[in-house]
């Protein structure tokens, strides 16, 4: 493959790759840096690409390894990350002012419930062990096959299947106990709370009923509800969606908040 052909293919892959790294790291700058480092490393090693996998699989493997190098140095996030960050956000007037600045000046800061569903998943999934987290993203959001994930993570297909099964079971357990929009006993109402804050004239229940996951919540089983939740992620690019500037601001706030929390509670 020529360098020109590689660059063309890389640019086609870049948006998915960047969103994948963001959902692993929860860091906007980390995603920028790792994607650029992936391009550099892949360019330098292009002659070693033998075509035993797709180019996309090969590139995702490089990005995954770079991300793992970064993430292994850091603690995993707590399951109640959104509760912790919500409490801190209410106590931080500077963050409120910065958030309102984004809302007032950006055309990409209109809060949407479906985007917050994806945002919530990004934060909570960081409580999973690393390998489970990556397997879940690669299979359920980025549509890689089991064999391809084994190549990306340099592991075996049985282990990938185990990580997927365990990750799905854990995420179902977390959301079943937390998410009020699919379970009346859920403790978290942040989607409708924030909809009321940023879009006071918009009927949150009407907006919720546009989302398939919510419409079928009382009839679908828990596995299907998780599938539908991840379909929401598939349909959104966190760097170009309608409210991406607001959500990226909030993600950066959450990342800094949790890093301080983990350091304080070591």
C-alpha positions in Angstrom: 0.0 0.0 0.0 1.3 3.4 -0.9 1.5 6.2 1.6 -1.1 8.2 -0.3 -3.5 5.3 -0.3 -2.9 4.8 3.4 -3.6 8.4 4.2 -6.8 8.3 2.3 -8.0 5.2 4.2 -6.9 6.7 7.5 -8.9 9.8 7.0 -12.0 7.7 6.4 -11.4 5.8 9.6 -10.3 8.9 11.7 -13.8 10.0 13.0 -14.6 6.5 14.3 -11.1 6.1 15.7 -11.2 9.4 17.5 -14.6 8.7 19.1 -13.4 5.3 20.2 -10.4 6.8 21.9 -12.5 9.5 23.5 -14.8 6.9 24.9 -11.9 5.0 26.3 -10.0 7.9 27.8 -12.7 10.5 28.4 -10.1 13.1 27.5 -10.5 15.3 24.5 -6.8 16.1 24.3 -5.9 12.5 24.9 -8.0 11.5 21.9 -6.4 14.1 19.7 -2.9 13.0 20.8 -3.5 9.3 20.5 -5.1 9.5 17.1 -2.1 11.6 15.8 0.4 9.2 17.4 -1.5 6.3 15.8 -1.2 7.9 12.4 2.5 8.5 12.9 3.2 5.0 14.1 1.1 3.3 11.4 2.8 5.5 8.8 6.2 4.4 10.0 5.3 0.7 10.2 3.2 0.6 7.0 5.7 -1.8 5.4 5.0 -4.3 8.1 1.3 -4.4 7.4 0.8 -7.8 5.7 -2.9 -7.7 5.1 -3.7 -10.5 7.6 -6.4 -8.3 8.9 -8.2 -5.3 7.5 -6.4 -2.0 7.6 -9.0 -0.7 10.0 -8.4 -3.5 12.4 -4.7 -2.9 12.3 -5.1 0.8 12.9 -7.5 0.2 15.8 -5.0 -2.2 17.3 -2.3 0.5 17.3 -4.6 3.0 18.9 -5.8 0.5 21.5 -2.3 -0.3 22.5 -1.4 3.4 22.9 -4.6 4.0 24.9 -3.9 1.0 27.1 -0.4 2.4 27.8 -2.0 5.5 29.1 -5.0 4.0 30.9 -3.0 1.3 32.8 -1.4 4.1 34.8 -4.8 5.4 36.0 -7.5 4.1 38.3 -10.9 3.0 36.9 -13.8 5.3 37.7 -16.4 4.6 40.3 -19.8 3.3 39.2 -21.5 6.4 40.7 -19.3 8.8 38.7 -22.3 10.8 37.5 -23.5 11.4 41.1 -20.1 12.5 42.2 -19.7 14.9 39.3 -23.3 16.3 39.6 -22.6 17.2 43.2 -19.4 18.9 42.4 -20.9 20.8 39.4 -23.5 22.3 41.6 -20.8 23.5 44.0 -18.7 25.1 41.3 -19.8 28.5 40.1 -16.9 28.8 37.6 -18.0 25.6 35.9 -21.6 27.0 35.7 -20.4 30.2 34.1 -18.2 28.3 31.6 -21.1 26.0 30.7 -23.5 28.9 30.2 -20.9 30.6 28.0 -20.8 27.5 25.8 -24.6 27.4 25.7 -24.9 31.1 24.8 -22.2 31.2 22.1 -22.1 27.8 20.4 -24.6 26.5 17.8 -23.6 23.0 19.1 -24.7 23.3 22.7 -28.4 22.5 22.6 -28.9 19.8 25.2 -30.4 16.6 23.8 -31.5 13.6 25.9 -30.1 11.0 23.5 -26.7 12.7 23.7 -26.7 12.6 27.4 -27.6 8.9 27.3 -24.4 8.4 25.3 -22.5 10.7 27.6 -23.7 8.8 30.7 -22.6 5.5 29.1 -19.1 6.9 28.3 -18.6 7.8 32.0 -20.1 4.8 33.6 -18.4 2.2 31.3 -15.1 3.5 32.6 -15.8 1.7 35.8 -15.3 -1.6 33.9 -12.0 -3.4 33.9 -10.0 -2.1 31.0 -10.2 -5.3 28.8 -14.0 -5.5 29.4 -14.4 -1.8 28.5 -12.5 -2.1 25.2 -14.2 -5.4 24.2 -17.6 -3.8 24.8 -16.9 -0.7 22.7 -15.3 -2.6 19.9 -18.0 -5.2 19.5 -21.2 -3.3 20.5 -20.5 0.2 19.3 -17.9 -0.2 16.5 -19.1 -3.5 15.1 -15.9 -5.5 15.1 -16.1 -9.2 15.0 -14.9 -11.4 17.9 -11.9 -12.6 15.9 -11.0 -9.0 15.0 -11.2 -7.9 18.6 -8.9 -10.7 19.5 -6.4 -9.4 17.0 -6.8 -5.8 18.2 -6.2 -6.7 21.9 -3.7 -9.5 21.1 -5.7 -12.1 23.0 -7.9 -15.2 22.3 -11.5 -15.3 21.1 -12.7 -17.2 24.2 -11.3 -14.5 26.4 -13.0 -11.8 24.2 -16.3 -13.6 24.6 -15.8 -13.8 28.4 -15.0 -10.1 28.6 -18.0 -9.2 26.6 -20.3 -11.4 28.6 -19.0 -10.0 31.9 -19.1 -6.4 30.7 -22.6 -6.7 29.4 -23.8 -8.2 32.6 -22.2 -5.5 34.7 -23.5 -2.6 32.6 -27.0 -4.1 32.7 -26.8 -4.3 36.5 -25.6 -0.7 36.8 -28.2 0.8 34.6 -31.0 -1.4 36.0 -30.3 0.1 39.4 -29.7 3.7 38.2 -31.5 4.8 35.1 -34.9 6.3 35.8 -35.8 6.6 32.1 -36.0 2.9 31.7 -36.7 1.7 35.3 -39.2 3.5 37.6 -37.0 2.5 40.5 -33.9 4.0 39.0 -32.1 6.7 41.1 -30.8 8.9 38.3 -32.9 11.5 36.7 -30.1 13.6 35.2 -31.4 13.3 31.6 -34.7 14.9 32.3 -33.2 17.2 35.0 -30.7 18.7 32.5 -33.4 18.8 29.7 -35.5 21.0 32.1 -32.4 23.2 32.8 -31.2 23.8 29.3 -34.6 23.5 27.4 -37.2 24.6 29.9 -39.8 25.0 27.1 -39.2 21.5 25.8 -41.3 18.6 27.1 -38.8 16.1 28.3 -41.3 13.2 28.3 -42.1 13.9 24.6 -38.4 14.0 23.8 -37.8 10.7 25.7 -40.5 9.0 23.7 -38.6 9.7 20.5 -35.9 7.3 21.7 -36.7 3.6 21.0 -35.0 2.5 24.2 -37.5 4.5 26.2 -40.5 3.6 24.2 -40.0 -0.2 24.7 -38.6 0.0 28.2 -41.6 -1.7 29.8 -41.7 -4.6 27.3 -38.1 -5.3 26.3 -35.8 -7.5 28.3 -32.6 -6.2 29.9 -30.3 -7.5 27.1 -32.3 -5.7 24.5 -32.4 -2.5 26.4 -28.6 -2.5 26.6 -28.4 -3.2 22.9 -30.7 -0.2 22.3 -28.6 2.0 24.6 -25.5 1.2 22.6 -27.4 1.9 19.4 -27.7 5.4 20.7 -23.9 5.6 21.0 -23.5 4.2 17.4 -25.7 7.0 16.1 -23.7 9.8 17.6 -20.3 11.2 16.9 -19.2 12.9 20.2 -17.2 15.4 18.1 -19.8 16.5 15.7 -23.3 15.8 17.2 -25.8 18.7 17.7 -24.8 19.3 21.3 -21.2 18.1 21.2 -19.6 21.3 22.5 -21.7 21.2 25.7 -21.2 17.5 26.2 -17.4 17.7 25.6 -17.3 20.5 28.2 -19.1 18.4 30.7 -17.0 15.3 29.9 -13.8 17.3 30.6 -15.3 18.6 33.9 -16.2 15.0 34.9 -12.7 13.8 34.0 -11.0 16.4 36.1 -13.5 15.9 39.0 -13.0 12.2 39.1 -9.2 12.4 38.9 -9.3 14.7 41.9 -11.7 12.4 43.7 -9.6 9.3 43.1 -6.4 11.1 44.2 -8.2 12.3 47.4 -9.7 8.8 48.1 -6.6 6.6 47.4 
